[in-house]
Amino acid sequence: RQRQMCIRDSTNLKAFFFGIAICSIGAFITTEMLNSTSWTTYSSTDRIDITSDGEAISSMNYTTEKEIGMRETTFVERGEICDENDVCSDYEMSWKYSLLEINCEEGNCSLIDCTDTNDVNDEYISTWEQEVREVCATESAGSTGHSIILGGLGLLALTFIFACIGVRGYIPGWVLKLLSSSAAIALFVGPIVWFVMLPDLNSGWENANEKWGLSHAFYLTLFSSPVVLVGGFVMGRMEAFALKAKDDLGDEEHDYCQNDE
């Protein structure tokens, strides 16, 4: 009986370490993607000729890249400026700001109050009012998805705590499976809810080749869900053998396992 319990204890240790390692990979990916703005991205390329008295004195070729995340957005512009002698110099400028900040130039932004959007007359909506509504809807989608994903990470943290107790045989494996499965579902549902709530950023877009599209942060967060699920099922192999053992065998079994090694 003592040898059998030692074998179970060793089995629980293996399931614990492998399960924790796999789940930690999923948690790391999710945490990194929460702070990323590469959930949906847009890129465009343009050229501007600067003229004086009808003659071109310089030209500017530049690429504009925009990214939107759960809470923040990033704007990057890079390119080159060439004079009339074709002498060119590269330049790049970028800044990162929250979703409710708008009309940002060189880091100076205006803050949007989304409570004012309810007072807008639906019969006539200006371009500015439409942009404000779009930003507020995007921020609402990000906040909701962010909260769901954080809830999933919280369940995963609770799974880790219970796994530390279960490794000694005091918690059955199905409890760890249930918690990790719930965490995996939350990590999968969060990005989906964000995507469903996200307004159509391409509505009224004239250029069909330059549109907002889902990026790697969205897909990697979805990928973290099955990773956590697999790790949870590995931890679910742990047995609650200590709950069935007699109380007076505790110290003796522990000594026997150490000596037997």
C-alpha positions in Angstrom: 0.0 0.0 0.0 2.8 2.4 0.9 4.6 1.6 -2.4 1.4 2.2 -4.3 1.0 5.6 -2.8 4.6 6.5 -3.6 4.0 5.6 -7.2 0.8 7.8 -7.2 2.8 10.7 -5.7 5.4 10.4 -8.4 2.7 10.3 -11.1 1.1 13.4 -9.6 4.5 15.2 -9.7 5.0 14.5 -13.4 1.5 15.6 -14.2 1.9 18.7 -12.1 5.2 19.9 -13.7 4.2 19.1 -17.3 0.7 20.6 -16.8 2.0 23.8 -15.2 4.7 24.2 -18.0 2.1 23.9 -20.8 -0.4 26.2 -19.1 2.3 28.7 -18.4 3.0 28.9 -22.1 -0.6 29.7 -22.8 -0.7 32.3 -20.0 2.4 34.0 -21.2 1.1 34.3 -24.7 -2.2 35.7 -23.5 -0.5 38.2 -21.2 1.8 39.5 -23.9 -1.1 39.8 -26.4 -3.2 41.8 -23.9 -0.5 44.5 -24.0 -0.2 44.4 -27.8 -1.9 46.8 -30.2 -1.6 44.3 -33.1 -5.2 43.0 -32.8 -6.4 44.7 -36.0 -4.0 46.7 -38.3 -4.1 48.9 -41.3 -1.3 50.0 -43.6 -1.2 52.5 -46.6 1.5 53.9 -48.8 1.4 57.3 -50.5 3.5 59.9 -52.3 3.4 63.7 -52.0 5.1 66.1 -54.4 6.0 69.5 -52.8 5.9 72.2 -55.4 6.9 75.9 -55.5 5.7 78.1 -58.4 4.4 75.1 -60.2 7.7 73.2 -60.0 8.4 70.2 -57.8 11.1 71.0 -55.3 10.9 67.8 -53.2 8.9 64.6 -52.8 7.9 62.5 -49.9 7.2 58.7 -50.0 5.8 57.4 -46.8 3.9 54.4 -45.3 1.3 54.8 -42.6 0.7 52.0 -40.2 -2.1 51.9 -37.6 -2.8 49.3 -35.0 -5.7 48.8 -32.5 -5.5 46.7 -29.4 -7.8 46.1 -26.4 -7.1 49.4 -24.8 -4.5 51.3 -26.9 -3.7 52.2 -30.5 -0.4 52.8 -32.2 0.3 55.1 -35.1 3.5 54.8 -37.1 4.6 56.8 -40.2 7.9 56.1 -41.9 9.3 57.1 -45.3 11.8 59.3 -47.1 12.0 62.9 -48.2 13.9 63.6 -51.4 14.9 67.1 -52.8 15.2 68.2 -56.4 18.6 66.6 -56.6 17.2 63.2 -55.6 19.1 63.4 -52.3 16.9 61.5 -49.8 16.7 61.2 -46.1 14.7 58.7 -44.1 12.4 59.6 -41.3 10.0 57.8 -38.8 7.6 59.0 -36.2 5.3 57.0 -34.0 3.3 57.3 -30.8 1.0 55.1 -28.7 -2.1 56.3 -27.0 -5.4 55.1 -25.5 -8.4 54.4 -27.6 -10.4 57.3 -26.2 -7.7 59.8 -27.3 -8.2 61.1 -30.8 -6.7 63.6 -33.3 -3.3 62.9 -31.9 -0.4 64.9 -33.4 3.0 64.6 -32.0 1.6 63.1 -28.8 -1.0 65.8 -28.1 -4.4 64.2 -28.1 -8.0 65.1 -27.3 -9.9 62.9 -24.9 -13.4 61.6 -25.9 -16.3 61.5 -23.5 -18.4 58.6 -24.7 -21.4 59.7 -22.5 -22.0 62.6 -24.9 -22.7 60.2 -27.8 -26.1 59.3 -26.5 -27.3 62.9 -27.0 -26.4 62.9 -30.7 -29.3 63.4 -33.1 -29.6 60.2 -35.2 -31.3 62.1 -38.0 -28.0 63.8 -38.9 -24.6 62.6 -37.9 -21.5 64.5 -38.9 -18.2 62.9 -39.9 -16.8 63.9 -36.5 -19.8 62.4 -34.6 -19.5 59.2 -36.6 -15.9 58.9 -35.8 -16.6 59.5 -32.1 -19.2 56.8 -32.0 -16.8 54.4 -33.8 -14.0 55.1 -31.3 -16.4 54.6 -28.3 -17.7 51.3 -29.8 -14.1 50.1 -30.3 -13.2 51.0 -26.7 -16.3 49.2 -25.4 -15.4 46.1 -27.3 -11.8 46.2 -26.0 -12.9 46.7 -22.4 -15.4 43.8 -22.6 -12.9 41.4 -24.3 -10.1 42.5 -21.9 -12.3 41.8 -18.8 -13.3 38.3 -20.1 -9.6 37.4 -20.8 -8.5 38.7 -17.4 -11.2 36.5 -15.9 -9.8 33.5 -17.8 -6.3 34.3 -16.5 -7.8 34.5 -13.0 -9.3 31.0 -13.3 -5.9 29.8 -14.6 -4.2 31.3 -11.5 -6.7 29.5 -9.3 -6.0 26.3 -11.2 -2.3 26.7 -10.4 -3.0 27.1 -6.7 -5.2 24.1 -6.6 -2.7 22.1 -8.5 -0.1 22.8 -5.8 -2.4 21.3 -3.3 -3.5 18.5 -5.6 0.1 17.3 -6.2 0.1 15.8 -2.7 -3.2 14.0 -3.5 -5.6 16.2 -1.7 -7.6 17.4 -4.8 -9.1 15.2 -7.5 -7.9 15.8 -11.0 -11.4 16.5 -12.4 -11.4 19.8 -10.3 -8.3 20.9 -12.2 -9.8 19.9 -15.5 -12.9 21.9 -14.8 -11.0 25.0 -13.7 -8.6 24.9 -16.6 -11.3 24.2 -19.1 -13.3 27.2 -17.8 -10.1 29.3 -18.2 -9.5 28.0 -21.7 -13.2 28.9 -22.7 -12.8 32.4 -21.4 -9.5 32.9 -23.3 -11.3 31.8 -26.4 -14.5 33.7 -25.9 -12.8 37.0 -25.0 -11.3 37.6 -28.5 -14.5 36.4 -30.2 -16.6 38.8 -28.2 -14.2 41.6 -29.0 -14.4 40.8 -32.7 -18.2 40.7 -32.7 -18.6 43.9 -30.8 -15.9 45.7 -32.9 -17.5 48.2 -35.3 -17.0 47.9 -39.0 -13.9 50.0 -39.4 -13.9 49.5 -43.2 -17.4 50.9 -43.7 -17.3 53.5 -46.4 -13.7 52.6 -47.3 -13.0 53.5 -50.9 -9.7 51.7 -51.4 -10.4 47.9 -51.4 -6.7 47.1 -51.1 -6.2 49.1 -47.9 -8.4 47.9 -45.1 -8.3 47.0 -41.5 -7.7 43.3 -40.9 -7.2 41.0 -37.9 -3.6 40.6 -36.9 -1.4 38.2 -34.9 -2.4 39.3 -31.4 -6.0 38.1 -32.1 -4.9 34.7 -33.5 -2.3 34.1 -30.8 -4.8 34.7 -28.0 -7.1 32.2 -29.6 -4.2 29.8 -29.9 -3.5 30.1 -26.2 -6.9 28.6 -25.4 -6.2 25.0 -26.6 -2.7 25.2 -25.1 -4.2 25.9 -21.7 -6.8 23.2 -22.3 -4.1 20.6 -23.0 -2.1 21.6 -19.9 -5.3 21.4 -17.8 -6.0 17.8 -19.0 -2.4 16.9 -18.2 -2.8 18.2 -14.6 -6.2 16.4 -14.5 -4.3 13.1 -14.4 -3.4 13.7 -10.7 -5.2 11.5 -8.2 -6.6 12.4 -4.8 -5.0 9.4 -3.1 -4.4 11.2 0.1 -8.1 11.6 0.7 -8.5 7.9 0.8 -5.5 7.1 3.0 -5.7 6.7 6.7 -4.6 9.7 8.7 -2.1 7.8 10.8 -0.1 6.7 7.7 1.0 10.2 6.7 4.4 10.5 8.2 5.3 6.8 7.6 4.4 6.9 3.9 6.5 10.0 3.5 9.6 8.4 5.1 9.1 5.2 3.1 9.1 7.1 -0.2 12.3 8.9 0.7 14.0 5.8 1.8 12.8 3.8 -1.2 14.5 6.3 -3.6 
